[in-house]
């Protein structure tokens, strides 16, 4: 599914239908009751290469987690 701008979703006869700004629609059967948009990180721009964005976001999240752990250790020592 191309990610062009905003994507909207609605239920039609038990099937989720996603429509992008270009007017194209894509339908998917329900997947364990979770909408497709729940699986996509909102920080990812679907109009750009996804893999590179995911790798950068993971590195950023890991760095933030490491900083939080370091602050927590320092607070426990003080």
TAQUIVEN-V319977 format. One record per backbone hydrogen bond with DSSP energy under -1.0 kcal/mol. CO is the residue of the C=O (numbers start at 1). NH is the residue of the N-H. Records with the same first field share a line. If there is no record, write none. Layout:
# TAQUIVEN-V319977
CO = NH ; NH
This chain:
# TAQUIVEN-V319977
4 = 21
8 = 19
10 = 17
12 = 15
15 = 12
16 = 28
17 = 10
18 = 26
19 = 8
20 = 23
24 = 20
26 = 18
28 = 16
31 = 34
35 = 38
36 = 39
41 = 44
45 = 48
49 = 53
50 = 54
51 = 55
52 = 56
53 = 57
54 = 58
55 = 59
56 = 60
57 = 61
58 = 62
59 = 63
60 = 64
61 = 65
62 = 66
63 = 67
64 = 68
65 = 69
66 = 70
67 = 71
68 = 72
69 = 73
70 = 74
71 = 75
72 = 76
73 = 77
74 = 78
